[in-house]
């Protein structure tokens, strides 16, 4: 099971990118979960920035997006989950 980072519209893309780079290098992959357009935008920017962070280590990241249903405060919402891992 990979680690899960929840990204909001207020998340700093550079901070999330650092977390992505750390998890990918330590654990091999990480998942980001976002709900809403602003959160998806911040997650996408973070993934792009993280690619630059790990490039110096010879890694190229790939991202696989998927819809997931999550329950928040008793209400079911649809989130986008990005699985980020190194290209093989």
Order of alpha helices (4+ residues) and beta strands (2+ residues): beta-alpha-beta-alpha-beta-beta
